[in-house]
Structure formats: structure tokens, C-alpha cells
Amino acid sequence: MRLIAVGCEYTGKTTLLESLMTWGAERGIRFHLDDHFSIPDRQFLSPADKQVMLNLTPVLKERFQRFQVVYHVRLLDKYEHILLAGFHIEEAVYGPLYYYPGIAFPWNREFEKEMPDDVILLLLTARPDVIERRMTGTPHESPIVQKQDIEKVLRRFEEEFGASWIKHKIQVDTSDMTPDDLSRTFHQVVIPHLNTRDLLARMAHTMHGL
């Protein structure tokens, strides 16, 4: 399965992808996971490196982000099982708003033309009040979205999701879901979008009680 999960902070992207990593490992499916498209990188950078990333000029931030999106388009072709959090859709929303104001990120559709046909685009949403409650209750180490921007950011993700050329699209509202609810719901709604390879793999694991 090739999955791109997008959505405003606190909608559950990382929670879902980490659960998919566990689900896959239990079934012998090794996903390649990249959840490091936000500035600063949440996966690989030391505190000092994060500060360097934050201190880059807007022009350099845009260039770096564009280059890493291009690189990961190649990974979508390389891996049959890959999970990307945010990716090019997130960059189109967060980039011009937070990383490099005044500089556009207009290449999304160009990137999508180079992606495999079986890529699935998942948009996670939640009500603004729920986002704010999660933001206050369990703040991220390096938050991006500001409270006054929540509705704008949610709207922009909806716009980018709607404009995407990716054929397989799923939208899930996580407002009233626990992490387990989200995992169960995803595994139900993704079935019509799976390719033959992934469907057969699921059937085999089901037959063996996995």
C-alpha cells in the first residue's frame, strides 16, 4: 500500500501511521515511513539541527522542502509499501503560510503526475474546537499551526485535497474517534482503494488469522 496521509496538525496522522507500522510488522509487511516534512523535522534532527532548520532563510526553506518532495516522489516508485505524512499537500498549505510567506509552492500537480496510479490520498479532518482542545491538552514539541489559523488551515487542506489529481481519495473526520476507532475505520474505508497485490495479501493474512 502506498499511502499519503494529510491534514491539519492534531487530526491524527502520526497516530494512524504508527499504528499501520505495527499492523504491518505483525503481518510481515514492512512499511517505509517518512513523517518528516514539517519544519523542523520531527524524525531525524538533533535539537541543534532543528534550530538550524528553523533559522534558515525563507528562500532556503522553500528550496530544501521542494527538493525533499522531489526525492520522495522517487520513493513512491521504489517501495510497494510506503507511508508518507503530510508530503506535498502539507507543503502547499504550511509553506506559504509559515515557512516562506510570500513564496508560492505551485508544483503539486506536477509532482502528482509522476506518482504511481495506486497511491492513496487520505485526508484526516476534525472540528476546529477539537483541534484547539488537542492542541492545548497535548501540545507538540515544535508546533506549527497557530490557534487563530485553525479554520484557515482546515479549509486549505480541503482545497488541496479536492484539487489533487490522485485518483484514490479517502476523507475521515477524527473528531470523535479514539486511536483504535481511527485504525478500525481506516482499515474499512481503504479496502475499495487497494490494488490487487494488497487485497490478496490481506486475504491471505485473514485466512491465517492474522
N, C-alpha and C positions, 0 to 999 in steps of 0.2 A: 504494500500500500504506500502510495506517495501522497502525503497529506501536508497541506499548508493551513495552519490554524491562525486566524487573525481575530482582532478585536481589541477594544479599549483595555487598558490595564484593569485588573481585578475582575475580569469576566471569566477567568479560569483556564486560560491557555496552558500555562505551565503545569497546573494541576492535572489537566487531561493528558497532556503529552507524557508526563512522568508515569501516569497510570498505564498508558499504552506501552511504554517501555517495559514495565513489569509484566503486563499481559503478554507481550511478545516473548519475553525471556522465558516465561512459563511454558511456551509452546514452541520453543526453538526458533523463533523469529527474531532476528537481531536487527532492530531499527537503528539507522543512523539518525541521531538527534542533533539539531542545531537550534539553540534558543539564545542567540547572542547578537541579535540585530539592533537592540536598543543601545543607546549611548548613556552610560558606559556599558560595556559588555558584561553580562551577568554570569557568564560561564567560566571564562578563562583568565581574566585580568587580575593582577595583584592590586591592592589599594593604590600603590604608586602609579601603576599603569592606568588605572581608572581615572586618576586625577589628570594624567597627561592627556587622556582621551577627552575629558571634559574641557580642557584648556586649549584644544585645537581651535584654530580659526574656523568660522563657518564654511569657508571655501574648502578647506582641507577635510572637514567633517563630511561635506557632501561628496567629495571625491572618494573618500575612503568607503562610505556607505554604498556608493554606486559600484565601486569595484568589487565589494564583497557580495553584492547581489548578483552580479555577473558570474562570479565564481560559483555561487551556489546553484545557479541555473544548470551549470555543468553537473553538479552533484545529483540533481534530479534525474538526469540521464544515467548516471553511474550506478545509483542504488535503486533496487527494486522496492526496498522498504526504507523510507526516509520520512522524518517528521521535521517540519520547519515551523517555528513560531514567529509570527509577525511578517517576516520576509519583506517582499517588495510592496505589499499593501500597507503594512505598518510604516514603511519608509515614506510613502506618499502622504501619509497623514501626519506623522510626527516630524518628519524632516523640515518642511517649510514652516511648521508651527513652533518647533522647539530647538532644532539643531542648527538650522541655517535660514532664519527668517529672510524673506525676500528672494530666495533662490528656489526655483521650482524643481520638482522631481518628475519630469514628464515621460519617463521611459517605460512605464509599467506595461502597457500593451505590447511594446516591442519585446520585452522580456518574455511575456506570456506566449508569444508566437514560437519561441524556442523550447517550450516545456513539453514533456510527453503528454499524450492525449488522455492518459489515465490519472493525471493529477487531480486531486480532490481539494477544493477550497472550502474551508469551514469557517464561518463567521460566528463567534460567540458574542452574545449581547447580554445586557442586564439593564434594569431600570436605573435612571440616574441616582435615585435615592439609595439604591442598593450599592452602586459603585462607591458613593460617598461613605456609606457605612463601612464597607470593607476597607476603604482607604484609611479611615480613621482607626478601625479596630485592629487591622493587621498591615501597617504601613510597610512598603517595600524599602529596602536599604537605599536604593537610588531611584526615588520616584520620578516619573516623567510628567504625567497628566496633572494639571492643576485643577482644584475643585471648581473654579469658575469656568473651566473649559470642558467639563464632563459632557454636557449636551452637545457641544460643537464636535467633540471628538467622536462621540457615538454616531452622530449624523455623518461625519466624514467617512467612517468605516463603512456605513451603509452605502454611501455613494460609491466608494471604491469597489466594494463587493458587487454592487449592481452593474458597474461599468466593466468588470473583469470579463475577459474573453475565455476564461477557463470554463469548460462545459459542465463539469461536475461540481455543483454547489450545494452546500447544506448550511442552514442557519438554525442556531439553537439559543434560546433565551435561558440563561442560567440563574435568573433572579431568585427563584425559589428552590434551587437544587442544591443538594449536598454533593460532595465529590463523587460518591458512589452513584447518585442519581445521574450525574453528568456522564459518567463512564457507561452506565447501562443504556442511557438514551443514545449516546453516540454509536454504540455497537448495533443498535436497532436501525437508526436512520441512515447509517453508512452503507448498509447491505446493497441497496439498489445501485450504488455508485462504484462497487468493487469490480475489478476486472476478473476474468475467468481464473487466472492464477490464484488470486486471493480468495475467491469463492471456494475453489477446490481445496485450498489449504484449510479454510475454516471448516468445511465439511469433514475433512479427514480428522482434524482435531476434535470435532464434536463426536464423531464415531468412536474415538478412543477415550471419550470422557474428559477431554482437556478444556 
